[in-house]
Amino acid sequence: MKNVSKKVVAALFSLMLISYACNEKNIDLDPLNVTEAAYFKEEVDFDRSVLAIYAKLTDFYWFNANNPIHGFWQLPGDDITTIRTEAFEIFATMQPAEGKLGSYYRTAYQLINRANTTLQKIEEDKTVYKTPNLKNSHKGEALFLRGMMYFDLANFFGTSPLIIKRIQSTEEITQPNAAEGALMDQAIKDFQDAAGLLPATWDAANKGRATTSAANGFLGKALIFRGSIKKQEADYTAALAAFAKISGVSLIANFGNNFDAKDENNAESLFEFQASQPGGGDNVWLSNDFDNNIGSISAYWGLYENHWSLFGGAPYIATKKLLAAFEPTDPRLPLTMDAKTRAITKYVLKDQKSQSGPGSLNNPRLMRFADVLLLRAEALVMSGGSTADAIGLINQVRTRARSMVTGGTIPANYATTQADRAIVMNWIANERFVELAGEEGARWLDLRRWHLNGRINLATWDFSSDRSDFAISLPKNLYYPIPLNEIDLNPTIKQNAGY
């Protein structure tokens, strides 16, 4: 009898479980974490998706657990040097297995993936957006940030994959190299589209987000780069049209304030990386990708200031060539470097650190109006425009510099009567050298495109490196190699020539 009762109870219990499990109310439970299907139900969800694209910029600028990758863009030119072992300056030692190379490449494509995902979701939405123009603004931001990545990939890697749609299958993972010039063409298209969608300004709570002027600034720059490399006069003319649409920006009175955390997102700034720290603290040994209240979204300038976080490694310093390019009484000189030691002073302000110590709250300025003025001057010269107008633009930058000193006379204006375009182009190149030194790889990208244009020859160029083993091989070193990890995982991609 006991055995029979046990069997009956077991059978009844089994029936109860089956009945409970088959009840739709008990099956249809919410997942433990938010899924994509449950997301993008409110405008704020789209806003967070856009902010996630911006957040990926952190991986370029943070301390990165004592492995910062800043040398990728700061060292190849002739403005910054170091005596430490850095493949980005000693071109002869650059290999596809270089870890920092892979970090840059991976971060760029992660940002592109976030932009593509957000763009797909925006296009799919038919009901969520209610706020006027918000959908356009979000789309413009995603395009702008993707355009920045393709501009950089075009300059540094040349023909890496062009991915403009969200990858959703294994077949789409291994994409081949883009056609020559396709990455820059895409950057230009993204900037053009973004310029027509982005707002002129944001409210105070959203200051620092991309604007139509930022998009037009980057559009003009990309057009000039393509015009330089392909020798297309039409690109210079188109760049001038893009620059003419920029509004609400101007040179600020003090050059040095452009590198001061107390004057971020000022009237001269078109776009910056927004360095900050999470609410729980800035832990520069721990990345922060929305899963912790503590991590790092700060910037890092320790490479310039010989900070203790280098742990005895050599800092990045100005080259002797850069020092010689300044007139001794140019007010920009002490705000750029220490003339005795060549230590970089841009961005190095000790009272602007996060609580971590190495991390800085000082935003890297990714495009300033001074850059735009000098690019406009170049576009005028190269498109057959007025040399007097071009010189006037150079003089605006020089006037701002000397005006920082009461009664200052250095640097003096150039004569607007100069009609020799080669001379005026040399003036522009020299002004870009001293004005933009140590900023966002500006010098190397200028040298590279001017070499491809035929204006200079990098094979015989004085890079003014502090290293005795400096070497460059052309055309090989006009591009970095595709990272080894990408070559190993992607059988369709081809390595850049010479590596």
C-alpha positions as CSV (number, residue, x, y, z in Angstrom):
1,M,0.0,0.0,0.0
2,K,2.8,2.4,0.9
3,N,4.5,1.7,-2.5
4,V,1.3,2.4,-4.4
5,S,0.7,5.6,-2.5
6,K,4.2,6.8,-3.3
7,K,3.6,6.0,-7.0
8,V,0.3,8.0,-7.0
9,V,1.9,11.0,-5.2
10,A,4.8,11.0,-7.7
11,A,2.4,10.8,-10.6
12,L,0.3,13.7,-9.3
13,F,3.4,15.8,-8.7
14,S,4.6,15.2,-12.2
15,L,1.2,16.2,-13.6
16,M,1.3,19.4,-11.5
17,L,4.7,20.3,-12.9
18,I,3.6,19.7,-16.4
19,S,0.4,21.7,-15.9
20,Y,2.4,24.6,-14.3
21,A,5.1,24.5,-17.1
22,C,2.5,24.5,-19.8
23,N,0.7,27.6,-18.4
24,E,1.7,30.5,-20.8
25,K,1.7,32.9,-17.9
26,N,4.5,30.9,-16.2
27,I,6.5,30.4,-19.4
28,D,6.5,34.0,-20.7
29,L,8.9,35.5,-18.1
30,D,11.1,38.6,-18.6
31,P,14.8,37.8,-19.0
32,L,17.2,38.6,-16.2
33,N,18.9,41.3,-18.3
34,V,17.7,43.7,-20.9
35,T,17.7,42.2,-24.4
36,E,17.8,44.1,-27.7
37,A,14.2,43.1,-28.3
38,A,13.2,44.9,-25.1
39,Y,15.3,47.9,-25.8
40,F,14.8,50.9,-28.1
41,K,11.3,51.4,-26.7
42,E,11.9,55.0,-25.6
43,E,13.8,58.0,-27.0
44,V,16.2,57.8,-24.1
45,D,17.2,54.3,-25.2
46,F,18.3,55.7,-28.6
47,D,20.1,58.5,-26.8
48,R,22.0,56.0,-24.7
49,S,23.0,54.0,-27.8
50,V,24.4,57.2,-29.3
51,L,26.3,58.0,-26.1
52,A,27.8,54.5,-26.2
53,I,29.5,55.4,-29.6
54,Y,31.1,58.5,-28.0
55,A,32.1,56.4,-25.0
56,K,34.3,54.1,-27.2
57,L,36.6,57.1,-27.8
58,T,37.8,56.6,-24.3
59,D,39.9,53.6,-25.4
60,F,42.0,55.9,-27.5
61,Y,42.8,58.4,-24.8
62,W,42.9,56.7,-21.4
63,F,45.9,55.4,-19.4
64,N,44.9,51.9,-20.5
65,A,46.4,50.1,-17.5
66,N,49.9,51.4,-18.1
67,N,49.6,50.7,-21.9
68,P,48.5,54.0,-23.5
69,I,48.5,54.0,-27.3
70,H,49.0,57.7,-27.8
71,G,52.3,57.1,-29.7
72,F,50.2,55.8,-32.6
73,W,49.4,59.3,-33.7
74,Q,51.9,61.5,-31.8
75,L,55.2,60.0,-32.7
76,P,55.4,59.5,-36.5
77,G,55.9,63.2,-37.3
78,D,58.7,65.6,-36.7
79,D,57.2,67.5,-33.8
80,I,57.3,64.9,-31.0
81,T,60.1,62.4,-30.2
82,T,61.2,60.1,-27.4
83,I,64.2,58.0,-26.5
84,R,62.0,55.1,-25.3
85,T,61.5,52.0,-27.5
86,E,58.5,53.0,-29.7
87,A,57.9,51.4,-33.0
88,F,55.6,54.3,-34.0
89,E,58.7,56.5,-34.3
90,I,61.3,54.0,-35.3
91,F,59.5,52.9,-38.5
92,A,62.0,50.2,-39.2
93,T,60.9,48.2,-36.2
94,M,57.1,48.4,-36.8
95,Q,55.6,44.9,-37.1
96,P,52.0,43.7,-37.5
97,A,52.2,42.0,-34.0
98,E,52.7,45.4,-32.3
99,G,50.0,45.3,-29.5
100,K,49.2,49.0,-29.5
101,L,48.6,48.9,-33.2
102,G,46.0,46.2,-32.6
103,S,44.4,48.2,-29.8
104,Y,43.9,51.2,-32.1
105,Y,42.5,49.1,-35.0
106,R,40.2,47.1,-32.7
107,T,38.8,50.2,-31.0
108,A,38.1,51.9,-34.4
109,Y,36.1,49.0,-35.6
110,Q,34.2,48.5,-32.3
111,L,33.2,52.2,-32.6
112,I,32.1,51.6,-36.2
113,N,30.1,48.6,-35.1
114,R,28.3,50.6,-32.5
115,A,27.6,53.4,-35.0
116,N,26.2,50.9,-37.5
117,T,24.0,49.2,-34.9
118,T,22.6,52.5,-33.8
119,L,22.0,53.6,-37.4
120,Q,20.1,50.4,-38.1
121,K,17.9,50.8,-35.1
122,I,17.2,54.5,-36.0
123,E,16.2,53.5,-39.5
124,E,13.9,50.7,-38.3
125,D,12.0,52.9,-35.8
126,K,8.6,54.2,-37.0
127,T,6.9,55.0,-33.7
128,V,9.3,55.9,-30.8
129,Y,10.7,59.2,-31.8
130,K,8.4,62.1,-30.9
131,T,10.8,65.0,-30.2
132,P,11.2,67.2,-33.3
133,N,14.6,66.7,-35.0
134,L,15.9,64.3,-32.3
135,K,16.0,61.4,-34.8
136,N,18.0,63.4,-37.3
137,S,20.4,64.6,-34.5
138,H,21.0,61.0,-33.4
139,K,21.6,59.8,-36.9
140,G,24.0,62.7,-37.6
141,E,26.0,61.9,-34.5
142,A,26.4,58.2,-35.4
143,L,27.5,59.2,-39.0
144,F,29.9,61.9,-37.7
145,L,31.6,59.5,-35.3
146,R,31.8,56.7,-37.9
147,G,33.3,59.3,-40.4
148,M,36.0,60.2,-37.9
149,M,37.0,56.5,-37.7
150,Y,37.1,56.1,-41.5
151,F,39.1,59.3,-41.9
152,D,41.7,57.9,-39.5
153,L,41.7,54.4,-40.9
154,A,42.2,55.8,-44.4
155,N,45.2,57.8,-43.3
156,F,46.9,55.1,-41.1
157,F,45.9,51.8,-42.8
158,G,44.8,52.7,-46.3
159,T,42.6,49.9,-47.4
160,S,41.3,48.1,-44.3
161,P,37.7,46.8,-44.5
162,L,34.8,49.2,-45.2
163,I,31.8,48.2,-43.1
164,I,28.8,50.4,-43.3
165,K,26.1,47.9,-42.2
166,R,25.7,46.1,-38.9
167,I,27.3,42.6,-39.0
168,Q,24.7,40.0,-38.1
169,S,26.0,36.8,-39.5
170,T,29.2,34.8,-39.5
171,E,29.6,35.2,-43.2
172,E,29.8,39.0,-42.8
173,I,32.7,38.9,-40.3
174,T,35.5,38.3,-42.7
175,Q,35.3,41.3,-45.1
176,P,38.1,42.1,-47.5
177,N,40.2,45.3,-47.9
178,A,38.3,48.3,-49.3
179,A,39.3,49.7,-52.7
180,E,42.0,52.3,-52.7
181,G,40.5,55.6,-51.5
182,A,37.2,54.1,-50.5
183,L,37.7,54.7,-46.8
184,M,38.3,58.4,-47.3
185,D,35.4,58.6,-49.7
186,Q,33.1,57.1,-47.0
187,A,34.4,59.5,-44.4
188,I,33.5,62.4,-46.7
189,K,30.1,61.0,-47.3
190,D,29.5,60.4,-43.6
191,F,30.5,64.0,-42.8
192,Q,28.4,65.4,-45.6
193,D,25.3,63.5,-44.4
194,A,26.0,64.4,-40.7
195,A,26.3,68.1,-41.5
196,G,22.8,68.1,-42.9
197,L,21.3,66.3,-39.8
198,L,23.2,67.7,-36.8
199,P,22.0,70.7,-34.8
200,A,23.9,74.0,-34.8
201,T,24.2,73.8,-31.0
202,W,23.2,71.7,-28.0
203,D,21.9,72.8,-24.6
204,A,24.2,73.2,-21.7
205,A,23.6,69.6,-20.4
206,N,24.7,68.2,-23.8
207,K,27.6,70.5,-24.5
208,G,30.4,68.7,-26.4
209,R,28.2,66.6,-28.6
210,A,28.8,66.9,-32.4
211,T,27.3,69.9,-34.2
212,T,26.8,70.8,-37.9
213,S,29.9,73.0,-37.6
214,A,32.0,70.1,-36.3
215,A,30.8,68.0,-39.3
216,N,31.6,70.7,-41.8
217,G,35.0,71.2,-40.2
218,F,35.9,67.5,-40.5
219,L,34.3,67.4,-44.0
220,G,36.5,70.3,-45.2
221,K,39.6,68.6,-43.7
222,A,38.8,65.3,-45.3
223,L,38.2,66.9,-48.7
224,I,41.6,68.7,-48.5
225,F,43.3,65.5,-47.6
226,R,41.7,63.7,-50.6
227,G,42.5,66.7,-52.8
228,S,46.2,66.6,-51.6
229,I,46.6,62.9,-52.3
230,K,44.6,62.7,-55.5
231,K,45.6,66.1,-56.7
232,Q,42.0,67.1,-57.3
233,E,41.4,70.9,-57.4
234,A,37.6,70.3,-57.1
235,D,38.1,68.9,-53.6
236,Y,39.8,72.1,-52.4
237,T,36.9,74.1,-53.8
238,A,34.4,71.8,-52.1
239,A,36.3,72.2,-48.8
240,L,36.0,75.9,-49.0
241,A,32.2,75.5,-49.4
242,A,32.1,73.3,-46.3
243,F,34.2,75.7,-44.2
244,A,31.9,78.6,-45.2
245,K,29.0,76.8,-43.4
246,I,30.8,76.8,-40.1
247,S,29.3,79.2,-37.6
248,G,29.5,80.1,-33.9
249,V,33.2,79.5,-33.5
250,S,36.2,81.9,-33.4
251,L,39.7,82.2,-32.1
252,I,39.8,82.8,-28.4
253,A,42.1,85.4,-26.9
254,N,44.5,83.1,-25.2
255,F,46.1,80.3,-27.1
256,G,46.9,78.4,-23.9
257,N,43.3,78.2,-22.8
258,N,42.7,75.7,-25.5
259,F,44.6,73.2,-23.4
260,D,43.1,74.0,-20.0
261,A,40.3,71.9,-18.4
262,K,38.8,75.1,-17.0
263,D,38.0,76.3,-20.6
264,E,36.8,73.2,-22.4
265,N,34.3,73.3,-25.3
266,N,35.1,77.0,-25.7
267,A,34.4,79.2,-28.7
268,E,37.5,77.9,-30.6
269,S,36.6,74.2,-30.2
270,L,34.7,72.3,-32.9
271,F,35.0,68.9,-31.2
272,E,36.7,67.4,-28.2
273,F,36.9,64.1,-26.4
274,Q,35.0,64.6,-23.1
275,A,37.4,63.4,-20.4
276,S,35.7,62.7,-17.1
277,Q,35.4,60.1,-14.4
278,P,32.7,57.6,-13.3
279,G,30.7,58.4,-10.2
280,G,32.5,55.7,-8.2
281,G,36.0,56.9,-9.1
282,D,38.5,56.9,-11.8
283,N,40.4,53.6,-11.8
284,V,42.9,53.9,-14.7
285,W,43.7,50.2,-14.5
286,L,40.1,49.2,-15.2
287,S,38.2,50.1,-18.4
288,N,34.6,51.4,-18.1
289,D,32.1,50.2,-20.6
290,F,28.8,50.8,-18.8
291,D,29.1,47.8,-16.5
292,N,30.7,49.5,-13.5
293,N,30.4,52.6,-11.4
294,I,34.2,52.7,-11.2
295,G,36.5,52.5,-14.2
296,S,38.2,55.1,-16.5
297,I,36.8,57.6,-18.9
298,S,39.6,60.1,-18.2
299,A,42.4,61.2,-20.6
300,Y,46.1,60.7,-20.1
301,W,48.8,63.3,-20.6
302,G,51.5,61.6,-18.5
303,L,53.6,60.9,-21.6
304,Y,54.1,64.7,-21.9
305,E,54.8,65.6,-18.3
306,N,57.1,62.7,-17.4
307,H,54.5,61.6,-14.8
308,W,55.4,58.9,-12.2
309,S,53.0,56.6,-14.0
310,L,55.6,56.2,-16.7
311,F,57.5,54.1,-14.0
312,G,60.9,55.3,-15.2
313,G,60.1,55.2,-18.9
314,A,61.1,58.1,-21.2
315,P,58.5,60.9,-21.8
316,Y,57.5,62.3,-25.2
317,I,59.3,65.6,-25.8
318,A,59.4,68.2,-28.5
319,T,62.0,67.8,-31.3
320,K,64.9,70.2,-31.8
321,K,63.3,71.1,-35.1
322,L,60.1,72.2,-33.5
323,L,62.0,74.3,-30.9
324,A,63.9,76.0,-33.8
325,A,60.6,76.7,-35.7
326,F,59.4,79.1,-33.0
327,E,60.7,82.6,-32.8
328,P,62.2,82.9,-29.2
329,T,59.6,85.4,-28.1
330,D,56.6,83.8,-29.7
331,P,54.0,83.6,-26.8
332,R,53.0,80.1,-27.9
333,L,56.5,78.7,-27.2
334,P,56.2,78.4,-23.4
335,L,52.6,77.2,-23.8
336,T,53.8,74.4,-26.1
337,M,57.1,73.4,-24.5
338,D,59.9,74.2,-22.0
339,A,62.5,75.8,-24.2
340,K,65.3,74.4,-22.0
341,T,64.2,70.8,-21.7
342,R,61.8,70.5,-24.6
343,A,59.3,69.1,-22.2
344,I,55.7,69.5,-23.6
345,T,53.6,71.9,-21.7
346,K,50.4,71.6,-23.7
347,Y,47.6,70.0,-21.7
348,V,49.9,69.5,-18.7
349,L,48.3,71.2,-15.8
350,K,48.8,69.5,-12.5
351,D,45.6,70.7,-10.8
352,Q,43.4,69.0,-13.4
353,K,43.9,65.3,-12.6
354,S,41.2,62.9,-11.7
355,Q,41.4,61.4,-8.2
356,S,43.3,58.5,-9.7
357,G,46.5,60.5,-10.1
358,P,47.5,59.5,-13.7
359,G,44.1,60.3,-15.2
360,S,43.4,63.8,-16.5
361,L,40.1,65.6,-16.8
362,N,41.6,67.8,-19.5
363,N,39.8,67.2,-22.8
364,P,41.9,66.4,-25.9
365,R,40.8,69.0,-28.5
366,L,40.2,67.1,-31.8
367,M,39.6,70.1,-34.0
368,R,40.1,73.8,-33.3
369,F,39.1,76.8,-35.4
370,A,42.8,77.6,-35.8
371,D,43.2,74.4,-37.7
372,V,40.2,75.3,-39.9
373,L,41.6,78.8,-40.7
374,L,44.9,77.3,-41.9
375,L,43.2,74.6,-43.9
376,R,41.0,77.3,-45.5
377,A,44.2,79.1,-46.4
378,E,45.6,76.0,-48.0
379,A,42.5,75.3,-50.0
380,L,42.5,78.9,-51.4
381,V,46.1,78.5,-52.5
382,M,45.7,75.1,-54.0
383,S,42.4,75.9,-55.8
384,G,43.8,79.0,-57.5
385,G,42.0,81.4,-55.1
386,S,43.3,84.7,-53.7
387,T,46.7,84.4,-52.1
388,A,46.0,87.7,-50.2
389,D,42.9,86.1,-48.6
390,A,44.9,83.0,-47.8
391,I,47.7,85.1,-46.1
392,G,45.0,87.0,-44.2
393,L,43.8,83.7,-42.7
394,I,47.4,82.8,-41.6
395,N,47.7,86.3,-40.1
396,Q,44.6,85.8,-38.0
397,V,46.4,82.9,-36.2
398,R,49.6,84.9,-35.9
399,T,47.8,88.0,-34.6
400,R,46.0,86.0,-31.9
401,A,49.4,84.7,-30.8
402,R,51.2,88.0,-30.4
403,S,48.1,89.7,-28.9
404,M,48.6,87.6,-25.8
405,V,51.4,90.0,-24.9
406,T,50.7,93.7,-24.4
407,G,52.5,95.5,-27.3
408,G,53.6,92.2,-28.7
409,T,55.2,92.2,-32.2
410,I,56.1,88.5,-32.6
411,P,54.9,86.7,-34.7
412,A,54.5,89.5,-37.2
413,N,52.0,89.4,-40.0
414,Y,53.1,88.2,-43.4
415,A,52.8,90.6,-46.3
416,T,49.5,90.0,-48.2
417,T,51.2,91.2,-51.4
418,Q,53.1,87.9,-51.7
419,A,51.8,86.2,-54.8
420,D,54.1,83.2,-55.1
421,R,51.9,80.2,-54.1
422,A,54.8,78.0,-53.2
423,I,56.0,80.6,-50.6
424,V,52.5,81.0,-49.2
425,M,52.2,77.2,-48.9
426,N,55.4,77.1,-47.0
427,W,54.1,79.8,-44.6
428,I,50.9,77.7,-44.1
429,A,53.0,74.6,-43.4
430,N,55.2,76.4,-40.9
431,E,52.2,77.9,-39.1
432,R,50.5,74.5,-38.9
433,F,53.8,73.1,-37.4
434,V,54.0,75.6,-34.5
435,E,50.3,76.1,-33.9
436,L,49.2,72.5,-33.9
437,A,52.3,70.8,-32.5
438,G,51.7,67.7,-30.5
439,E,47.9,67.8,-31.2
440,E,46.1,64.7,-32.4
441,G,48.7,63.6,-34.9
442,A,48.2,66.7,-37.0
443,R,51.9,66.9,-38.1
444,W,52.3,63.4,-39.4
445,L,49.1,63.4,-41.4
446,D,50.1,66.7,-43.0
447,L,53.6,65.4,-43.9
448,R,52.2,62.2,-45.3
449,R,49.7,63.9,-47.6
450,W,52.2,66.6,-48.7
451,H,54.6,63.8,-49.6
452,L,51.9,62.0,-51.7
453,N,51.1,65.4,-53.3
454,G,54.8,65.7,-54.3
455,R,55.4,68.9,-52.3
456,I,58.0,67.2,-50.0
457,N,60.0,64.0,-50.0
458,L,59.8,62.1,-46.7
459,A,62.7,59.8,-47.9
460,T,65.1,62.7,-47.2
461,W,63.1,64.5,-44.6
462,D,64.6,65.7,-41.3
463,F,62.4,64.1,-38.7
464,S,64.6,65.5,-35.9
465,S,64.3,62.3,-33.9
466,D,66.3,62.0,-30.6
467,R,66.9,58.4,-31.6
468,S,70.0,57.4,-33.6
469,D,68.3,54.3,-35.0
470,F,65.4,56.2,-36.7
471,A,64.7,54.8,-40.2
472,I,61.8,55.2,-42.7
473,S,61.2,53.1,-45.8
474,L,58.9,54.4,-48.5
475,P,56.3,53.8,-49.7
476,K,56.0,51.1,-47.0
477,N,55.8,53.4,-44.0
478,L,53.2,55.6,-45.4
479,Y,50.8,53.1,-43.9
480,Y,50.9,51.0,-40.7
481,P,50.6,47.3,-41.2
482,I,47.2,45.6,-40.8
483,P,47.4,44.0,-37.2
484,L,48.5,40.4,-37.1
485,N,45.4,39.3,-35.3
486,E,43.2,40.6,-38.1
487,I,45.4,38.8,-40.7
488,D,45.1,35.6,-38.7
489,L,41.4,35.7,-38.3
490,N,40.4,37.2,-41.6
491,P,41.5,35.1,-44.6
492,T,40.1,37.6,-47.1
493,I,42.3,40.6,-46.0
494,K,45.6,41.4,-47.6
495,Q,48.6,42.9,-45.7
496,N,49.8,46.4,-46.6
497,A,52.8,46.3,-48.9
498,G,56.2,45.7,-47.4
499,Y,55.1,44.1,-44.1
